[in-house]
Amino acid sequence: MKIIILSDDFPPKSGGGAAVIASIHASALTERGYEIIVITTVENKSQAGESNENGIKIIRLYSKYNPLFRSYLSLYNPFILSKIKEILEKEKPDIVHAHNIHYHLSYHSLSLAKKYSKALFITIHDSMPFHYSKLFPKYPYQIPIKTYKVSLLRQLKDFRFRFNPLKNIIVRHYLSLPNKIFAVSYALKQALLDNKINNVEVIHNAIDVNKWSIDNESMNEFKKTHDLFNKKVIMFCGRLSRAKGGAVLIECMPNIIKEIPNAILLVVGEKDIEASNMLKKAKELNIDTKLVFTGKLSGNSLIQAYGASDALVAPSFCFDWFPTVNLEGMAMKLPIVATCFGGSSEAVRDRINGYIVNPYHKAEVIDRIVDLLENNDESKKFGGNGFEILQKEFNLDKYIESTIFWYNEFL
């Protein structure tokens, strides 16, 4: 069976959480004997071209445009669609499975895929099919969330000149084409239904737990490099934006340090303007020596960072639909403090393998982090519970079997 995977981003050239899952998806299918071709994009023209990486044919297409036009070009990108059509005509795939296509590949690629394949699927990782960026709760203190419906008036107010009144209607048309839509969490499924996107099933993200282990020598080397010995290490990993909760962690650190003097915040992410803002705020609070920035990590270096940490904190202010970092932390037996917004609570069970917090309540965030750093037995128990949950519910075999089940249903 020949399967084409569409994803705007794909490692190692680029990629956030959705791209990582697309890569895991492609690799797992390849290992099971499927012929996999990935169509992705790069903004650096020199990186465009075709390559074979670990048995996967990867076709990288060059696409770059001013983000101000995203609400239009994300629907139909004329600079790239002819190339996608040419590839689909040539390869004649049995299945096309899209991940994130809401920037460069554009939603019209679904129309082409429908024409040139036997079955079409899409995994939705975020709120972009019905919104313009990350979605934030309208009433952050109202838990549980009553509805995820986004009004046109709110979008017009928030995005003004970027607002395209026809965008959501056109996206819904394109999303009527796949044989099945997969949401990465039940929370996201509900958000899609609330915004008139139907035909949705949930397949949670998964990772290969066998690839997440580290020996003591390697972990100690990482600790030595970043001066983490005899420290209580709080790990924050991912995009270093306020939406992901980076700023609130900085604001919480003075209180955490009062209780745990040897606490350190290990920040794993790209050293960009957001990282500079975090460091600036830390200097204002006189805690800059309590921050360690590693830059963006991947592969063994990322595993070392998890292994060197005592707790993972992911306190997103936005609806974080199913963060991959939570699964990675569970694979490394870390207790987790995760946001109540989105799908984190489907993996992180409050007081079972960590804590679910409202990031708008800083006192709650501080209390939960301090509790994990003070109580080693509890943290170890939470970490073990998380590992068991990961193995049972979010293992790679289950993810792939569920996906293949739906493939076979429509072939």
CORZIBEL-V338378 format. One record per residue. RES is the residue in three letters. SS is DSSP state (~ for helix, > for strand, _ for the rest). OMEGA is omega in radians with two decimals (none if undefined). Layout:
# CORZIBEL-V338378
<<RES,SS,OMEGA> <RES,SS,OMEGA>>
This chain:
# CORZIBEL-V338378
<<MET,_,3.13> <LYS,>,-3.10> <ILE,>,3.04> <ILE,>,3.10> <ILE,>,3.10> <LEU,>,3.11> <SER,_,3.13> <ASP,_,-3.14> <ASP,_,3.09> <PHE,_,3.13> <PRO,_,0.02> <PRO,_,-3.09> <LYS,_,-3.13> <SER,_,3.02> <GLY,_,3.00> <GLY,_,-3.09> <GLY,~,-3.12> <ALA,~,3.13> <ALA,~,3.10> <VAL,~,3.12> <ILE,~,3.08> <ALA,~,3.12> <SER,~,3.09> <ILE,~,3.11> <HIS,~,-3.12> <ALA,~,-3.11> <SER,~,-3.11> <ALA,~,3.11> <LEU,~,3.10> <THR,~,3.14> <GLU,~,3.13> <ARG,_,3.00> <GLY,_,3.11> <TYR,_,3.06> <GLU,>,-3.02> <ILE,>,3.01> <ILE,>,3.11> <VAL,>,2.99> <ILE,>,-3.11> <THR,>,-3.08> <THR,>,3.04> <VAL,>,3.11> <GLU,_,3.06> <ASN,_,-3.02> <LYS,~,-3.11> <SER,~,-3.13> <GLN,~,-3.12> <ALA,_,3.11> <GLY,>,-3.09> <GLU,>,3.12> <SER,>,3.04> <ASN,>,-3.07> <GLU,>,-3.14> <ASN,_,3.08> <GLY,_,-3.13> <ILE,>,3.04> <LYS,>,-3.12> <ILE,>,3.12> <ILE,>,-3.12> <ARG,>,-3.13> <LEU,>,3.14> <TYR,>,3.08> <SER,_,3.11> <LYS,_,3.10> <TYR,_,-3.14> <ASN,_,-3.11> <PRO,~,3.12> <LEU,~,-3.12> <PHE,~,-3.01> <ARG,~,-3.09> <SER,~,3.09> <TYR,~,-3.09> <LEU,~,3.06> <SER,_,3.08> <LEU,_,-3.08> <TYR,_,-3.12> <ASN,_,-3.03> <PRO,_,-3.09> <PHE,_,-3.02> <ILE,_,-3.01> <LEU,~,3.13> <SER,~,3.12> <LYS,~,3.09> <ILE,~,3.12> <LYS,~,-3.14> <GLU,~,3.14> <ILE,~,-3.12> <LEU,~,3.10> <GLU,~,-3.10> <LYS,~,-3.00> <GLU,~,-3.14> <LYS,_,-3.07> <PRO,_,2.99> <ASP,_,-3.08> <ILE,>,2.90> <VAL,>,3.13> <HIS,>,-3.12> <ALA,>,2.96> <HIS,_,3.11> <ASN,_,3.13> <ILE,_,-2.99> <HIS,_,3.03> <TYR,_,-3.04> <HIS,_,-3.09> <LEU,_,3.05> <SER,_,-3.06> <TYR,_,3.13> <HIS,~,3.07> <SER,~,3.08> <LEU,~,3.12> <SER,~,3.09> <LEU,~,-3.13> <ALA,~,3.12> <LYS,~,-3.09> <LYS,~,-2.97> <TYR,~,3.10> <SER,_,3.12> <LYS,_,3.13> <ALA,>,-3.05> <LEU,>,3.12> <PHE,>,3.04> <ILE,>,3.00> <THR,>,3.13> <ILE,>,-3.05> <HIS,_,-3.00> <ASP,_,-3.06> <SER,_,-3.07> <MET,_,3.12> <PRO,_,3.13> <PHE,_,-3.10> <HIS,_,-3.09> <TYR,_,-3.12> <SER,_,3.07> <LYS,_,-3.11> <LEU,_,3.13> <PHE,>,3.12> <PRO,_,3.13> <LYS,_,3.10> <TYR,_,-3.00> <PRO,_,-3.13> <TYR,_,-3.13> <GLN,_,-3.13> <ILE,_,0.05> <PRO,_,3.11> <ILE,_,-3.10> <LYS,_,3.12> <THR,_,3.09> <TYR,_,-3.07> <LYS,_,-3.13> <VAL,_,-3.11> <SER,_,3.08> <LEU,~,3.14> <LEU,~,3.13> <ARG,~,-3.14> <GLN,~,3.10> <LEU,~,-3.14> <LYS,~,-3.05> <ASP,~,-2.96> <PHE,~,2.99> <ARG,~,-3.02> <PHE,~,3.07> <ARG,~,-3.07> <PHE,_,3.07> <ASN,_,-3.03> <PRO,_,-3.11> <LEU,_,-3.01> <LYS,~,-3.05> <ASN,~,3.11> <ILE,~,-3.13> <ILE,~,3.11> <VAL,~,3.12> <ARG,~,3.08> <HIS,~,-3.14> <TYR,~,-3.11> <LEU,_,3.00> <SER,_,-3.07> <LEU,_,-3.11> <PRO,_,3.04> <ASN,_,3.10> <LYS,>,3.04> <ILE,>,3.07> <PHE,>,2.99> <ALA,>,-3.06> <VAL,_,3.08> <SER,_,3.08> <TYR,~,3.09> <ALA,~,3.13> <LEU,~,3.08> <LYS,~,3.14> <GLN,~,3.11> <ALA,~,3.10> <LEU,~,3.13> <LEU,~,3.13> <ASP,~,-3.13> <ASN,_,2.96> <LYS,_,3.03> <ILE,_,-2.99> <ASN,_,3.14> <ASN,_,-3.01> <VAL,>,2.97> <GLU,>,3.13> <VAL,>,2.89> <ILE,_,-3.13> <HIS,_,3.00> <ASN,_,3.13> <ALA,_,3.04> <ILE,>,3.11> <ASP,_,-3.04> <VAL,~,-3.12> <ASN,~,-3.14> <LYS,~,-3.09> <TRP,_,3.06> <SER,_,-3.09> <ILE,_,3.08> <ASP,_,-3.07> <ASN,~,-3.11> <GLU,~,-3.14> <SER,~,3.14> <MET,~,3.14> <ASN,~,3.08> <GLU,~,3.09> <PHE,~,3.12> <LYS,~,3.14> <LYS,~,-3.13> <THR,~,-3.04> <HIS,_,3.06> <ASP,_,-3.08> <LEU,_,3.12> <PHE,_,3.13> <ASN,_,3.09> <LYS,_,2.97> <LYS,>,-2.93> <VAL,>,3.04> <ILE,>,-3.08> <MET,>,3.01> <PHE,>,-2.97> <CYS,>,3.07> <GLY,_,3.10> <ARG,_,-3.04> <LEU,_,-3.12> <SER,_,3.09> <ARG,~,3.13> <ALA,~,-3.12> <LYS,~,3.03> <GLY,_,-3.14> <GLY,~,-3.09> <ALA,~,-3.11> <VAL,~,3.09> <LEU,~,3.09> <ILE,~,-3.12> <GLU,~,3.14> <CYS,~,-2.99> <MET,~,3.13> <PRO,~,3.13> <ASN,~,3.10> <ILE,~,-3.11> <ILE,~,3.09> <LYS,~,-3.13> <GLU,~,-3.09> <ILE,_,-3.03> <PRO,_,-3.12> <ASN,_,3.10> <ALA,>,3.13> <ILE,>,3.04> <LEU,>,3.11> <LEU,>,-3.06> <VAL,>,-3.11> <VAL,>,-3.12> <GLY,_,-3.08> <GLU,_,3.14> <LYS,_,-3.09> <ASP,_,-3.10> <ILE,~,3.11> <GLU,~,3.09> <ALA,~,3.11> <SER,~,3.12> <ASN,~,3.11> <MET,~,-3.13> <LEU,~,3.11> <LYS,~,3.12> <LYS,~,3.13> <ALA,~,3.12> <LYS,~,3.11> <GLU,~,-3.14> <LEU,_,3.12> <ASN,_,3.12> <ILE,_,-3.07> <ASP,~,3.10> <THR,~,-3.14> <LYS,~,3.10> <LEU,>,3.04> <VAL,>,3.10> <PHE,>,3.14> <THR,_,-2.93> <GLY,_,-3.13> <LYS,_,-3.13> <LEU,_,3.05> <SER,_,3.08> <GLY,~,-3.05> <ASN,~,3.14> <SER,~,3.11> <LEU,~,3.10> <ILE,~,3.09> <GLN,~,-3.13> <ALA,~,3.08> <TYR,~,-3.10> <GLY,~,-3.12> <ALA,_,-3.03> <SER,_,3.11> <ASP,_,3.12> <ALA,>,3.06> <LEU,>,3.13> <VAL,>,-3.13> <ALA,>,-2.99> <PRO,_,-3.04> <SER,_,3.04> <PHE,_,3.13> <CYS,>,3.01> <PHE,_,3.11> <ASP,>,-2.82> <TRP,_,3.03> <PHE,_,-3.01> <PRO,_,3.10> <THR,~,-3.11> <VAL,~,3.11> <ASN,~,3.13> <LEU,~,3.13> <GLU,~,3.09> <GLY,~,3.12> <MET,~,3.11> <ALA,~,3.14> <MET,_,3.05> <LYS,_,3.08> <LEU,_,2.94> <PRO,>,-2.99> <ILE,>,2.94> <VAL,>,-3.01> <ALA,>,-3.11> <THR,>,3.07> <CYS,_,-3.07> <PHE,_,3.13> <GLY,>,-3.02> <GLY,_,-3.11> <SER,~,-3.07> <SER,~,3.06> <GLU,~,3.07> <ALA,_,3.13> <VAL,_,-3.10> <ARG,_,-3.05> <ASP,>,3.12> <ARG,_,3.05> <ILE,_,3.06> <ASN,_,3.11> <GLY,>,3.13> <TYR,>,2.98> <ILE,>,-3.07> <VAL,>,2.96> <ASN,_,-3.05> <PRO,_,3.07> <TYR,_,3.09> <HIS,_,-3.05> <LYS,~,-3.14> <ALA,~,3.12> <GLU,~,3.12> <VAL,~,3.14> <ILE,~,-3.09> <ASP,~,-3.09> <ARG,~,3.13> <ILE,~,3.13> <VAL,~,-3.14> <ASP,~,-3.14> <LEU,~,-3.12> <LEU,~,-3.13> <GLU,~,-3.01> <ASN,_,-3.10> <ASN,~,-3.11> <ASP,~,3.13> <GLU,~,-3.14> <SER,~,3.13> <LYS,~,3.12> <LYS,~,3.11> <PHE,~,-3.13> <GLY,~,3.11> <GLY,~,3.10> <ASN,~,3.14> <GLY,~,3.12> <PHE,~,3.12> <GLU,~,3.11> <ILE,~,3.13> <LEU,~,-3.12> <GLN,~,-3.06> <LYS,~,-2.94> <GLU,~,-3.04> <PHE,_,3.11> <ASN,>,-3.02> <LEU,~,3.14> <ASP,~,3.14> <LYS,~,3.13> <TYR,~,-3.09> <ILE,~,3.11> <GLU,~,3.11> <SER,~,-3.14> <THR,~,-3.13> <ILE,~,3.08> <PHE,~,-3.12> <TRP,~,3.05> <TYR,~,-3.07> <ASN,~,3.12> <GLU,~,-3.04> <PHE,~,3.03> <LEU,_,none>>
